[in-house]
Amino acid sequence: MANELSDKICIMLVDDDLSMLQTTAAVLEEEGYNVLACSAGKEAIDEFHDAVFAMVLDINMPDISGLEVFEIIKSRNRYVPIIFHTGYDEREKRIDIRRHFRPHAYVVKGSDPEQLLDTVAGAVESYKSIRENIVLNETLRERNKLIEEFNRSLEDKVKRQVEEIQRTSRLKRYVSPQIAESIVSSGSDKYLMNARKLLTICFSDLKGFTEASESMEPEDTIKLLNEYFTEMTKIIFQYGGTLDKFIGDGILVFFGDPIMYENHAERAVRMAIDMREKVRDLRNHWLEMGCNIDIYFGINTGYATVGNIGSAIQMNYTVIGHQVNIAHRLQMEARPGQILVTARTLSEIKDIVETEEIRQVKLKGIHKPVDVYNVLRCKR
């Protein structure tokens, strides 16, 4: 039983009205919460601890008012959500309290218990996300601290090595950590160099995102994009792709540098198929948000120039050339869910995928029509 209780979410309930305290505690416990009930403000301050995920707080109490308790608790943990649960039902008074204290929510006593339960559930989910972000930020800070210490140790080394070390550290911006570490450990000095190479280039974009973002709050737009880019980056790195850049809601990836894979065309197409499947999963809750969004791709294989391009102020490791333009134009021609590839790419993957041929397509800015194929699925 003790283990069962320890797995429950802890909610602190503060109210000097014992009848209301017991009733509300029963409602919350029935919902599955572990309730820490306090009948006075000072008791709540003394009993508050880090395992509390939300506080339901009365305002009018004899020893210490709920407003004072609010300020003290927030000084200890500014993130924990506090819900004012009080008999104050005058609209102007509620507005004044919200303006000065910014509680998570304000629920009037005697209202529908479901309203309180919904509010507590929302507060708990919000706090869970905040705690996860705090842990992530702490992890990032520790990682950055280690990186800074490592960089400081490099200052004692020969100055002529500094530029090479800086270029090495940049690898993790473009390829998976495993590939970056492999290149660094090999001692190779041929990576991130300007060169003309045979590559497979993939452009992807989201159809319907611009229209959907017009009706979304900025925070929701950023959340959707971050979710999308996070999942896509995992798949890109899984197949050894080099992440060139995010372009709005689009992504440019290429294969064949800095690691030269013999099957770079296959890797690019398999990556696109997996990305398409993942977006179909994400669409389930995107549609619930009113966002009818889908992904489409353009993939081409050919010789392109890859290297550091930019100015003395800012450089980017990127890919340019006619073959890159073809991949981009293919993506612009694609319909939602389509993975369009050129004949050169198809020649490398024809034994592993099923395709449908599209008649020669006149791509914008490309003089000659291009044979285009839509990748349907991998062969069994």
ROTILUM-708092 format. One record per residue (C-alpha): residue in one letter; chain; x, y, z. Coordinates in steps of 0.02 Angstrom, whole numbers. Layout:
N
SITE/a/A/X/Y/Z
...
END
This chain:
380
SITE/m/A/0/0/0
SITE/a/A/144/117/38
SITE/n/A/217/92/-135
SITE/e/A/47/122/-212
SITE/l/A/30/289/-121
SITE/s/A/206/342/-166
SITE/d/A/161/329/-350
SITE/k/A/15/450/-332
SITE/i/A/25/635/-371
SITE/c/A/30/739/-211
SITE/i/A/-91/886/-201
SITE/m/A/-82/1006/-53
SITE/l/A/-254/1065/6
SITE/v/A/-264/1215/123
SITE/d/A/-428/1271/203
SITE/d/A/-475/1324/380
SITE/d/A/-654/1264/352
SITE/l/A/-637/1084/411
SITE/s/A/-797/1029/326
SITE/m/A/-741/1101/160
SITE/l/A/-566/1031/188
SITE/q/A/-632/854/214
SITE/t/A/-756/864/69
SITE/t/A/-629/930/-55
SITE/a/A/-497/806/4
SITE/a/A/-619/663/-25
SITE/v/A/-656/724/-202
SITE/l/A/-470/734/-243
SITE/e/A/-429/567/-163
SITE/e/A/-570/484/-259
SITE/e/A/-488/551/-418
SITE/g/A/-328/459/-368
SITE/y/A/-224/599/-292
SITE/n/A/-125/588/-130
SITE/v/A/-194/736/-31
SITE/l/A/-90/831/97
SITE/a/A/-227/924/194
SITE/c/A/-184/1077/299
SITE/s/A/-309/1176/404
SITE/a/A/-202/1333/423
SITE/g/A/-82/1438/322
SITE/k/A/67/1414/437
SITE/e/A/42/1226/434
SITE/a/A/43/1231/244
SITE/i/A/204/1330/241
SITE/d/A/287/1209/361
SITE/e/A/225/1052/272
SITE/f/A/259/1107/92
SITE/h/A/391/1001/4
SITE/d/A/459/967/-170
SITE/a/A/344/819/-203
SITE/v/A/190/932/-204
SITE/f/A/130/949/-384
SITE/a/A/-6/1078/-353
SITE/m/A/-85/1177/-211
SITE/v/A/-271/1211/-188
SITE/l/A/-272/1362/-73
SITE/d/A/-409/1454/21
SITE/i/A/-386/1643/32
SITE/n/A/-479/1695/189
SITE/m/A/-394/1609/337
SITE/p/A/-371/1674/516
SITE/d/A/-186/1645/550
SITE/i/A/-103/1684/384
SITE/s/A/-206/1732/231
SITE/g/A/-197/1628/74
SITE/l/A/-120/1776/-17
SITE/e/A/26/1779/106
SITE/v/A/44/1591/93
SITE/f/A/46/1609/-97
SITE/e/A/192/1732/-92
SITE/i/A/294/1626/30
SITE/i/A/269/1465/-68
SITE/k/A/310/1552/-232
SITE/s/A/471/1620/-155
SITE/r/A/521/1439/-124
SITE/n/A/459/1365/-287
SITE/r/A/401/1489/-418
SITE/y/A/345/1351/-536
SITE/v/A/223/1252/-428
SITE/p/A/44/1290/-484
SITE/i/A/-69/1367/-351
SITE/i/A/-257/1367/-372
SITE/f/A/-358/1489/-266
SITE/h/A/-511/1396/-200
SITE/t/A/-616/1525/-110
SITE/g/A/-787/1596/-77
SITE/y/A/-740/1761/-160
SITE/d/A/-856/1761/-310
SITE/e/A/-857/1946/-352
SITE/r/A/-787/1968/-526
SITE/e/A/-691/2127/-487
SITE/k/A/-609/2049/-335
SITE/r/A/-558/1896/-437
SITE/i/A/-486/2006/-573
SITE/d/A/-388/2106/-445
SITE/i/A/-316/1948/-366
SITE/r/A/-268/1876/-535
SITE/r/A/-184/2039/-585
SITE/h/A/-77/2050/-428
SITE/f/A/-38/1868/-390
SITE/r/A/-53/1773/-555
SITE/p/A/-117/1607/-484
SITE/h/A/-132/1457/-598
SITE/a/A/-321/1468/-584
SITE/y/A/-464/1533/-477
SITE/v/A/-606/1415/-429
SITE/v/A/-755/1474/-327
SITE/k/A/-807/1363/-183
SITE/g/A/-972/1275/-208
SITE/s/A/-951/1266/-396
SITE/d/A/-956/1103/-493
SITE/p/A/-824/983/-419
SITE/e/A/-781/934/-598
SITE/q/A/-718/1111/-626
SITE/l/A/-596/1093/-482
SITE/l/A/-541/920/-540
SITE/d/A/-512/982/-718
SITE/t/A/-415/1130/-653
SITE/v/A/-306/1022/-541
SITE/a/A/-275/899/-684
SITE/g/A/-220/1042/-796
SITE/a/A/-106/1111/-661
SITE/v/A/-25/941/-633
SITE/e/A/9/915/-818
SITE/s/A/80/1090/-831
SITE/y/A/194/1061/-682
SITE/k/A/251/893/-750
SITE/s/A/308/979/-910
SITE/i/A/396/1115/-809
SITE/r/A/487/988/-701
SITE/e/A/542/892/-855
SITE/n/A/608/1053/-932
SITE/i/A/699/1096/-771
SITE/v/A/785/926/-771
SITE/l/A/827/946/-955
SITE/n/A/897/1121/-928
SITE/e/A/999/1061/-781
SITE/t/A/1068/919/-887
SITE/l/A/1110/1043/-1024
SITE/r/A/1194/1158/-900
SITE/e/A/1299/1014/-834
SITE/r/A/1342/963/-1011
SITE/n/A/1387/1141/-1058
SITE/k/A/1492/1153/-901
SITE/l/A/1588/998/-951
SITE/i/A/1610/1066/-1127
SITE/e/A/1674/1232/-1058
SITE/e/A/1798/1141/-945
SITE/f/A/1856/1037/-1092
SITE/n/A/1878/1192/-1200
SITE/r/A/1977/1278/-1064
SITE/s/A/2095/1130/-1057
SITE/l/A/2126/1150/-1243
SITE/e/A/2196/1325/-1218
SITE/d/A/2358/1248/-1155
SITE/k/A/2385/1156/-1319
SITE/v/A/2475/1217/-1473
SITE/k/A/2386/1368/-1549
SITE/r/A/2391/1298/-1724
SITE/q/A/2270/1159/-1669
SITE/v/A/2135/1279/-1609
SITE/e/A/2052/1307/-1778
SITE/e/A/2042/1120/-1811
SITE/i/A/1966/1086/-1641
SITE/q/A/1833/1219/-1669
SITE/r/A/1786/1141/-1836
SITE/t/A/1777/971/-1753
SITE/s/A/1657/1031/-1618
SITE/r/A/1542/1100/-1754
SITE/l/A/1511/926/-1823
SITE/k/A/1378/892/-1693
SITE/r/A/1271/1028/-1772
SITE/y/A/1254/926/-1930
SITE/v/A/1272/741/-1891
SITE/s/A/1228/623/-1751
SITE/p/A/1340/622/-1596
SITE/q/A/1397/446/-1641
SITE/i/A/1459/499/-1813
SITE/a/A/1538/656/-1743
SITE/e/A/1632/558/-1612
SITE/s/A/1687/429/-1741
SITE/i/A/1759/564/-1855
SITE/v/A/1846/653/-1712
SITE/s/A/1921/494/-1641
SITE/s/A/1986/442/-1813
SITE/g/A/2095/597/-1819
SITE/s/A/2040/634/-1997
SITE/d/A/2075/808/-2064
SITE/k/A/1967/789/-2219
SITE/y/A/1797/829/-2146
SITE/l/A/1703/993/-2164
SITE/m/A/1811/1036/-2314
SITE/n/A/1748/1123/-2470
SITE/a/A/1732/994/-2610
SITE/r/A/1628/931/-2754
SITE/k/A/1552/763/-2711
SITE/l/A/1420/639/-2764
SITE/l/A/1278/664/-2641
SITE/t/A/1095/627/-2616
SITE/i/A/998/783/-2568
SITE/c/A/828/782/-2483
SITE/f/A/710/928/-2458
SITE/s/A/555/906/-2352
SITE/d/A/416/1028/-2310
SITE/l/A/249/1032/-2219
SITE/k/A/94/1059/-2325
SITE/g/A/-37/1163/-2236
SITE/f/A/74/1228/-2097
SITE/t/A/68/1410/-2152
SITE/e/A/-121/1409/-2158
SITE/a/A/-134/1319/-1991
SITE/s/A/-13/1438/-1904
SITE/e/A/-121/1587/-1950
SITE/s/A/-255/1526/-1829
SITE/m/A/-137/1462/-1694
SITE/e/A/-64/1549/-1543
SITE/p/A/124/1581/-1563
SITE/e/A/162/1465/-1417
SITE/d/A/65/1323/-1499
SITE/t/A/152/1353/-1664
SITE/i/A/323/1342/-1583
SITE/k/A/273/1187/-1485
SITE/l/A/212/1100/-1643
SITE/l/A/371/1144/-1739
SITE/n/A/485/1088/-1597
SITE/e/A/393/923/-1584
SITE/y/A/406/899/-1772
SITE/f/A/590/946/-1786
SITE/t/A/637/838/-1636
SITE/e/A/560/682/-1711
SITE/m/A/628/717/-1885
SITE/t/A/805/748/-1820
SITE/k/A/803/579/-1731
SITE/i/A/763/493/-1895
SITE/i/A/890/597/-1994
SITE/f/A/1030/550/-1874
SITE/q/A/971/369/-1869
SITE/y/A/1009/353/-2055
SITE/g/A/1171/452/-2047
SITE/g/A/1106/607/-2136
SITE/t/A/1190/777/-2123
SITE/l/A/1066/907/-2063
SITE/d/A/1100/1061/-2169
SITE/k/A/968/1178/-2102
SITE/f/A/788/1208/-2051
SITE/i/A/702/1323/-2175
SITE/g/A/543/1385/-2091
SITE/d/A/448/1221/-2076
SITE/g/A/559/1138/-2207
SITE/i/A/715/1033/-2186
SITE/l/A/868/1011/-2299
SITE/v/A/967/851/-2274
SITE/f/A/1106/774/-2378
SITE/f/A/1195/606/-2377
SITE/g/A/1373/568/-2430
SITE/d/A/1471/694/-2326
SITE/p/A/1559/704/-2206
SITE/i/A/1537/514/-2202
SITE/m/A/1536/437/-2376
SITE/y/A/1407/297/-2381
SITE/e/A/1400/187/-2536
SITE/n/A/1211/174/-2512
SITE/h/A/1177/358/-2479
SITE/a/A/1027/360/-2597
SITE/e/A/949/212/-2506
SITE/r/A/978/295/-2338
SITE/a/A/894/455/-2397
SITE/v/A/740/366/-2463
SITE/r/A/721/253/-2312
SITE/m/A/738/407/-2202
SITE/a/A/599/495/-2299
SITE/i/A/484/344/-2284
SITE/d/A/510/338/-2096
SITE/m/A/485/527/-2081
SITE/r/A/322/511/-2177
SITE/e/A/263/373/-2060
SITE/k/A/309/475/-1907
SITE/v/A/214/626/-1972
SITE/r/A/61/516/-1998
SITE/d/A/73/472/-1813
SITE/l/A/93/656/-1765
SITE/r/A/-55/705/-1874
SITE/n/A/-174/617/-1754
SITE/h/A/-157/752/-1622
SITE/w/A/-118/890/-1748
SITE/l/A/-291/861/-1820
SITE/e/A/-363/877/-1645
SITE/m/A/-285/1051/-1641
SITE/g/A/-369/1091/-1807
SITE/c/A/-206/1076/-1905
SITE/n/A/-221/978/-2067
SITE/i/A/-35/961/-2101
SITE/d/A/60/832/-2202
SITE/i/A/239/810/-2263
SITE/y/A/310/795/-2438
SITE/f/A/484/768/-2510
SITE/g/A/600/797/-2657
SITE/i/A/755/686/-2671
SITE/n/A/894/693/-2801
SITE/t/A/1065/613/-2822
SITE/g/A/1207/701/-2911
SITE/y/A/1367/800/-2894
SITE/a/A/1357/955/-2786
SITE/t/A/1475/1073/-2696
SITE/v/A/1480/1051/-2508
SITE/g/A/1578/1153/-2383
SITE/n/A/1586/1307/-2274
SITE/i/A/1495/1447/-2362
SITE/g/A/1464/1621/-2294
SITE/s/A/1566/1768/-2233
SITE/a/A/1701/1803/-2105
SITE/i/A/1562/1845/-1982
SITE/q/A/1457/1689/-2005
SITE/m/A/1489/1525/-2097
SITE/n/A/1373/1379/-2131
SITE/y/A/1417/1204/-2185
SITE/t/A/1296/1179/-2329
SITE/v/A/1271/1107/-2502
SITE/i/A/1241/1205/-2664
SITE/g/A/1227/1172/-2850
SITE/h/A/1112/1123/-2992
SITE/q/A/1071/952/-2916
SITE/v/A/1019/1037/-2755
SITE/n/A/901/1149/-2853
SITE/i/A/822/997/-2936
SITE/a/A/787/917/-2766
SITE/h/A/709/1079/-2706
SITE/r/A/599/1097/-2861
SITE/l/A/545/916/-2843
SITE/q/A/488/950/-2666
SITE/m/A/389/1100/-2729
SITE/e/A/302/988/-2857
SITE/a/A/260/851/-2731
SITE/r/A/87/830/-2658
SITE/p/A/56/790/-2474
SITE/g/A/129/621/-2430
SITE/q/A/230/605/-2590
SITE/i/A/416/564/-2599
SITE/l/A/471/617/-2772
SITE/v/A/640/556/-2835
SITE/t/A/738/575/-2996
SITE/a/A/792/435/-3112
SITE/r/A/970/445/-3044
SITE/t/A/909/414/-2868
SITE/l/A/790/277/-2926
SITE/s/A/931/184/-3012
SITE/e/A/1011/161/-2840
SITE/i/A/854/102/-2750
SITE/k/A/746/16/-2882
SITE/d/A/769/-155/-2802
SITE/i/A/711/-101/-2630
SITE/v/A/560/13/-2659
SITE/e/A/397/15/-2754
SITE/t/A/368/171/-2858
SITE/e/A/248/245/-2982
SITE/e/A/313/338/-3134
SITE/i/A/259/515/-3165
SITE/r/A/276/582/-3341
SITE/q/A/418/700/-3375
SITE/v/A/394/850/-3264
SITE/k/A/443/1028/-3308
SITE/l/A/520/1095/-3149
SITE/k/A/524/1281/-3118
SITE/g/A/693/1353/-3162
SITE/i/A/754/1188/-3240
SITE/h/A/766/1193/-3430
SITE/k/A/743/1010/-3472
SITE/p/A/595/904/-3413
SITE/v/A/644/779/-3278
SITE/d/A/590/598/-3259
SITE/v/A/506/590/-3089
SITE/y/A/452/441/-2983
SITE/n/A/344/435/-2828
SITE/v/A/406/315/-2693
SITE/l/A/258/216/-2626
SITE/r/A/337/98/-2501
SITE/c/A/483/-19/-2468
SITE/k/A/471/-191/-2547
SITE/r/A/441/-333/-2428
END
